[in-house]
Every structure is written in structure tokens, then in C-alpha cells.
């Protein structure tokens, strides 16, 4: 048994008794969220969790990534052109770059699923348009048939909840003060890289997401892969890029990777504290896995 499998089993030993109990009282699949920092290995965790739910706990599980719900390439381009000053839209990822109607439709179909016919799972092909990506044709979407016990929904901002406008503004002002004098550049304090209006727009987008398909009311359980030092996100993403360069012969420069990760930091600054305190009204449904610098598990706690 490898280390990841051992750690995933440790987490599932906490959650699966509750999952089994819920399956006995409801015909709808259990929705298990997996959220994690850039480079933390959340997609690998999701794959391992799906495998273990079947092999160790006799639960049929499938997975979808928030990435598979992106807007089409044309719609992403149109959004960037419509909002050229909003740096948060320069790359896909932030709330506002996903197809909310597609997401809401898929999860409605999932909850109503009786196992007959084929359930198609949306798919986004990141290789299209020289890496800019595009939604895969419907004919290429994976499909499943039969009963589904657990749907694992993973994504970097899954579990984030919107703040009030006054909370966003307060965090923005605090970030600006911490960046004085102006020449100081902290890899973690990034809110003042952006206009407050753009941060508020992302926050409004996130509220729509949570109302439609990504709020606590849409999940049954959550696994949160975290770290005590957000600088690790840069280290992990650089390691991933080095591995890609070794395998493919090309990739982003260190500066490009740093800039890429920095684009996601504002959301961590805004929403991570609330996620750490627990996204559900009552405790016992969220497990926080804290990783060290080498992605080793330092702590597992029930939130």
C-alpha cells in the first residue's frame, strides 16, 4: 500500500460510516467534495478516493472536476475581451469562467438519476487551442450506467463561500496596508494586485455558484487538502512543471509558474479562512488534511 492510499483510507475510515448510513435512507447519490490548493494533488486524491470507495467500501463512485465545467473556448475569449482590465479573467479558473447552467443541469440530472440509460459527464479538453482548452464534444464525454453511490466533485475553489461586500473591502484594505512600502512584493499578499471592483465581481460570481450547485446545501461531505504555509503552493506547482518539462521537453519558466499561481492567490486570501473553519453549519462532515512541504500528511482533523 502506497502512502497516498494509506492516507486516503485514513480519511475514508472517518467518512464512510456516515456515507453508508446516508445511502440507506436516500436514493440520491452522496456528493463528496474534494477541495485543495494548487499543486496539492487533489485530482490524484480524487482518483484514489473513487478507487478505494469501490475496492475497500463496496460503494460505486464516479468523479467530475470543476475544470470540466468551464465555459467553451469562444465564451472564455469573449469574456476576456469584454473585461480586458480584469486580470482575474486572463486565465480560466476563477468563478465566472465556468458554465453555471451546465453545472446546475448536470447535478440536477445526477440527483434524479435512477440508473437507467447512460448519464453523460461533461468534459473539458485542456489540450485544445494550444493549451487554452475547450469543451470536448458531447460525443467524447464519458458516460456511466447503473446505480451511483457517491459522486466525487473536486476543484480548487470547491467549498469557497462568498463574503459580504464589506468583508471583501476590509480584507482588501488590510492587504494594501501590509504591502507598504510599495516595493515590497509578498507572494501571498496579492489582493491589491487587482481592482476592488474586480474582486467584488468574482465574489458575486461565487455567490451564484453556491446558490446553484456549489454551496454547502449541495454537498454531503467534504475533504479539504490544505497546508499551514501557502508558499508551499508555489513550490508544489514548480515541482509539477519540472516533472512536465522532464516528460515532455518543454514547459513554463519559473517566472511564468509564479505568475500563474499568483493569479489564484486572491481567492485563497479571501475565502480560505472560512473554509478552514468548516463549510457546513454542523461539524462532522468535513475532514481537513494538512500537508507539509513535501506533501506529507501532517494532520488529519474533523472540522
Secondary structure as a PSIPRED ss2 file (coil, helix, strand):
# PSIPRED VFORMAT (PSIPRED V4.0)

   1 X C   1.000  0.000  0.000
   2 X C   1.000  0.000  0.000
   3 X H   0.000  1.000  0.000
   4 X H   0.000  1.000  0.000
   5 X H   0.000  1.000  0.000
   6 X H   0.000  1.000  0.000
   7 X H   0.000  1.000  0.000
   8 X H   0.000  1.000  0.000
   9 X H   0.000  1.000  0.000
  10 X H   0.000  1.000  0.000
  11 X H   0.000  1.000  0.000
  12 X H   0.000  1.000  0.000
  13 X H   0.000  1.000  0.000
  14 X H   0.000  1.000  0.000
  15 X H   0.000  1.000  0.000
  16 X H   0.000  1.000  0.000
  17 X H   0.000  1.000  0.000
  18 X H   0.000  1.000  0.000
  19 X H   0.000  1.000  0.000
  20 X H   0.000  1.000  0.000
  21 X H   0.000  1.000  0.000
  22 X H   0.000  1.000  0.000
  23 X H   0.000  1.000  0.000
  24 X H   0.000  1.000  0.000
  25 X H   0.000  1.000  0.000
  26 X C   1.000  0.000  0.000
  27 X C   1.000  0.000  0.000
  28 X C   1.000  0.000  0.000
  29 X C   1.000  0.000  0.000
  30 X E   0.000  0.000  1.000
  31 X E   0.000  0.000  1.000
  32 X E   0.000  0.000  1.000
  33 X E   0.000  0.000  1.000
  34 X E   0.000  0.000  1.000
  35 X E   0.000  0.000  1.000
  36 X E   0.000  0.000  1.000
  37 X C   1.000  0.000  0.000
  38 X C   1.000  0.000  0.000
  39 X C   1.000  0.000  0.000
  40 X C   1.000  0.000  0.000
  41 X C   1.000  0.000  0.000
  42 X H   0.000  1.000  0.000
  43 X H   0.000  1.000  0.000
  44 X H   0.000  1.000  0.000
  45 X H   0.000  1.000  0.000
  46 X H   0.000  1.000  0.000
  47 X H   0.000  1.000  0.000
  48 X H   0.000  1.000  0.000
  49 X H   0.000  1.000  0.000
  50 X H   0.000  1.000  0.000
  51 X H   0.000  1.000  0.000
  52 X H   0.000  1.000  0.000
  53 X H   0.000  1.000  0.000
  54 X H   0.000  1.000  0.000
  55 X H   0.000  1.000  0.000
  56 X C   1.000  0.000  0.000
  57 X C   1.000  0.000  0.000
  58 X C   1.000  0.000  0.000
  59 X C   1.000  0.000  0.000
  60 X C   1.000  0.000  0.000
  61 X E   0.000  0.000  1.000
  62 X E   0.000  0.000  1.000
  63 X E   0.000  0.000  1.000
  64 X E   0.000  0.000  1.000
  65 X E   0.000  0.000  1.000
  66 X H   0.000  1.000  0.000
  67 X H   0.000  1.000  0.000
  68 X H   0.000  1.000  0.000
  69 X H   0.000  1.000  0.000
  70 X E   0.000  0.000  1.000
  71 X C   1.000  0.000  0.000
  72 X C   1.000  0.000  0.000
  73 X H   0.000  1.000  0.000
  74 X H   0.000  1.000  0.000
  75 X H   0.000  1.000  0.000
  76 X H   0.000  1.000  0.000
  77 X H   0.000  1.000  0.000
  78 X H   0.000  1.000  0.000
  79 X H   0.000  1.000  0.000
  80 X H   0.000  1.000  0.000
  81 X H   0.000  1.000  0.000
  82 X H   0.000  1.000  0.000
  83 X C   1.000  0.000  0.000
  84 X C   1.000  0.000  0.000
  85 X C   1.000  0.000  0.000
  86 X C   1.000  0.000  0.000
  87 X H   0.000  1.000  0.000
  88 X H   0.000  1.000  0.000
  89 X H   0.000  1.000  0.000
  90 X C   1.000  0.000  0.000
  91 X C   1.000  0.000  0.000
  92 X C   1.000  0.000  0.000
  93 X C   1.000  0.000  0.000
  94 X C   1.000  0.000  0.000
  95 X C   1.000  0.000  0.000
  96 X C   1.000  0.000  0.000
  97 X C   1.000  0.000  0.000
  98 X E   0.000  0.000  1.000
  99 X C   1.000  0.000  0.000
 100 X H   0.000  1.000  0.000
 101 X H   0.000  1.000  0.000
 102 X H   0.000  1.000  0.000
 103 X H   0.000  1.000  0.000
 104 X H   0.000  1.000  0.000
 105 X H   0.000  1.000  0.000
 106 X H   0.000  1.000  0.000
 107 X H   0.000  1.000  0.000
 108 X H   0.000  1.000  0.000
 109 X H   0.000  1.000  0.000
 110 X H   0.000  1.000  0.000
 111 X H   0.000  1.000  0.000
 112 X C   1.000  0.000  0.000
 113 X C   1.000  0.000  0.000
 114 X C   1.000  0.000  0.000
 115 X C   1.000  0.000  0.000
 116 X C   1.000  0.000  0.000
 117 X C   1.000  0.000  0.000
 118 X C   1.000  0.000  0.000
 119 X E   0.000  0.000  1.000
 120 X E   0.000  0.000  1.000
 121 X E   0.000  0.000  1.000
 122 X C   1.000  0.000  0.000
 123 X C   1.000  0.000  0.000
 124 X E   0.000  0.000  1.000
 125 X E   0.000  0.000  1.000
 126 X C   1.000  0.000  0.000
 127 X C   1.000  0.000  0.000
 128 X C   1.000  0.000  0.000
 129 X C   1.000  0.000  0.000
 130 X C   1.000  0.000  0.000
 131 X C   1.000  0.000  0.000
 132 X C   1.000  0.000  0.000
 133 X C   1.000  0.000  0.000
 134 X E   0.000  0.000  1.000
 135 X E   0.000  0.000  1.000
 136 X C   1.000  0.000  0.000
 137 X C   1.000  0.000  0.000
 138 X H   0.000  1.000  0.000
 139 X H   0.000  1.000  0.000
 140 X H   0.000  1.000  0.000
 141 X C   1.000  0.000  0.000
 142 X E   0.000  0.000  1.000
 143 X E   0.000  0.000  1.000
 144 X E   0.000  0.000  1.000
 145 X C   1.000  0.000  0.000
 146 X C   1.000  0.000  0.000
 147 X C   1.000  0.000  0.000
 148 X C   1.000  0.000  0.000
 149 X C   1.000  0.000  0.000
 150 X E   0.000  0.000  1.000
 151 X E   0.000  0.000  1.000
 152 X E   0.000  0.000  1.000
 153 X E   0.000  0.000  1.000
 154 X E   0.000  0.000  1.000
 155 X E   0.000  0.000  1.000
 156 X C   1.000  0.000  0.000
 157 X C   1.000  0.000  0.000
 158 X C   1.000  0.000  0.000
 159 X C   1.000  0.000  0.000
 160 X C   1.000  0.000  0.000
 161 X C   1.000  0.000  0.000
 162 X C   1.000  0.000  0.000
 163 X C   1.000  0.000  0.000
 164 X C   1.000  0.000  0.000
 165 X H   0.000  1.000  0.000
 166 X H   0.000  1.000  0.000
 167 X H   0.000  1.000  0.000
 168 X H   0.000  1.000  0.000
 169 X H   0.000  1.000  0.000
 170 X H   0.000  1.000  0.000
 171 X H   0.000  1.000  0.000
 172 X H   0.000  1.000  0.000
 173 X H   0.000  1.000  0.000
 174 X H   0.000  1.000  0.000
 175 X H   0.000  1.000  0.000
 176 X H   0.000  1.000  0.000
 177 X H   0.000  1.000  0.000
 178 X H   0.000  1.000  0.000
 179 X C   1.000  0.000  0.000
 180 X C   1.000  0.000  0.000
 181 X C   1.000  0.000  0.000
 182 X C   1.000  0.000  0.000
 183 X C   1.000  0.000  0.000
 184 X C   1.000  0.000  0.000
 185 X C   1.000  0.000  0.000
 186 X C   1.000  0.000  0.000
 187 X C   1.000  0.000  0.000
 188 X C   1.000  0.000  0.000
 189 X C   1.000  0.000  0.000
 190 X C   1.000  0.000  0.000
 191 X H   0.000  1.000  0.000
 192 X H   0.000  1.000  0.000
 193 X H   0.000  1.000  0.000
 194 X C   1.000  0.000  0.000
 195 X C   1.000  0.000  0.000
 196 X H   0.000  1.000  0.000
 197 X H   0.000  1.000  0.000
 198 X H   0.000  1.000  0.000
 199 X H   0.000  1.000  0.000
 200 X H   0.000  1.000  0.000
 201 X H   0.000  1.000  0.000
 202 X H   0.000  1.000  0.000
 203 X H   0.000  1.000  0.000
 204 X H   0.000  1.000  0.000
 205 X H   0.000  1.000  0.000
 206 X H   0.000  1.000  0.000
 207 X H   0.000  1.000  0.000
 208 X H   0.000  1.000  0.000
 209 X H   0.000  1.000  0.000
 210 X H   0.000  1.000  0.000
 211 X H   0.000  1.000  0.000
 212 X H   0.000  1.000  0.000
 213 X H   0.000  1.000  0.000
 214 X H   0.000  1.000  0.000
 215 X C   1.000  0.000  0.000
 216 X H   0.000  1.000  0.000
 217 X H   0.000  1.000  0.000
 218 X H   0.000  1.000  0.000
 219 X C   1.000  0.000  0.000
 220 X C   1.000  0.000  0.000
 221 X E   0.000  0.000  1.000
 222 X E   0.000  0.000  1.000
 223 X E   0.000  0.000  1.000
 224 X E   0.000  0.000  1.000
 225 X E   0.000  0.000  1.000
 226 X E   0.000  0.000  1.000
 227 X E   0.000  0.000  1.000
 228 X C   1.000  0.000  0.000
 229 X C   1.000  0.000  0.000
 230 X C   1.000  0.000  0.000
 231 X H   0.000  1.000  0.000
 232 X H   0.000  1.000  0.000
 233 X H   0.000  1.000  0.000
 234 X H   0.000  1.000  0.000
 235 X H   0.000  1.000  0.000
 236 X H   0.000  1.000  0.000
 237 X H   0.000  1.000  0.000
 238 X H   0.000  1.000  0.000
 239 X H   0.000  1.000  0.000
 240 X H   0.000  1.000  0.000
 241 X H   0.000  1.000  0.000
 242 X H   0.000  1.000  0.000
 243 X H   0.000  1.000  0.000
 244 X H   0.000  1.000  0.000
 245 X H   0.000  1.000  0.000
 246 X H   0.000  1.000  0.000
 247 X H   0.000  1.000  0.000
 248 X H   0.000  1.000  0.000
 249 X C   1.000  0.000  0.000
 250 X C   1.000  0.000  0.000
 251 X C   1.000  0.000  0.000
 252 X C   1.000  0.000  0.000
 253 X C   1.000  0.000  0.000
 254 X H   0.000  1.000  0.000
 255 X H   0.000  1.000  0.000
 256 X H   0.000  1.000  0.000
 257 X H   0.000  1.000  0.000
 258 X H   0.000  1.000  0.000
 259 X H   0.000  1.000  0.000
 260 X H   0.000  1.000  0.000
 261 X H   0.000  1.000  0.000
 262 X H   0.000  1.000  0.000
 263 X H   0.000  1.000  0.000
 264 X H   0.000  1.000  0.000
 265 X H   0.000  1.000  0.000
 266 X H   0.000  1.000  0.000
 267 X H   0.000  1.000  0.000
 268 X H   0.000  1.000  0.000
 269 X H   0.000  1.000  0.000
 270 X H   0.000  1.000  0.000
 271 X H   0.000  1.000  0.000
 272 X H   0.000  1.000  0.000
 273 X H   0.000  1.000  0.000
 274 X H   0.000  1.000  0.000
 275 X H   0.000  1.000  0.000
 276 X H   0.000  1.000  0.000
 277 X C   1.000  0.000  0.000
 278 X C   1.000  0.000  0.000
 279 X C   1.000  0.000  0.000
 280 X C   1.000  0.000  0.000
 281 X C   1.000  0.000  0.000
 282 X C   1.000  0.000  0.000
 283 X C   1.000  0.000  0.000
 284 X C   1.000  0.000  0.000
 285 X C   1.000  0.000  0.000
 286 X E   0.000  0.000  1.000
 287 X E   0.000  0.000  1.000
 288 X E   0.000  0.000  1.000
 289 X E   0.000  0.000  1.000
 290 X E   0.000  0.000  1.000
 291 X E   0.000  0.000  1.000
 292 X C   1.000  0.000  0.000
 293 X C   1.000  0.000  0.000
 294 X C   1.000  0.000  0.000
 295 X C   1.000  0.000  0.000
 296 X C   1.000  0.000  0.000
 297 X E   0.000  0.000  1.000
 298 X E   0.000  0.000  1.000
 299 X E   0.000  0.000  1.000
 300 X E   0.000  0.000  1.000
 301 X E   0.000  0.000  1.000
 302 X E   0.000  0.000  1.000
 303 X C   1.000  0.000  0.000
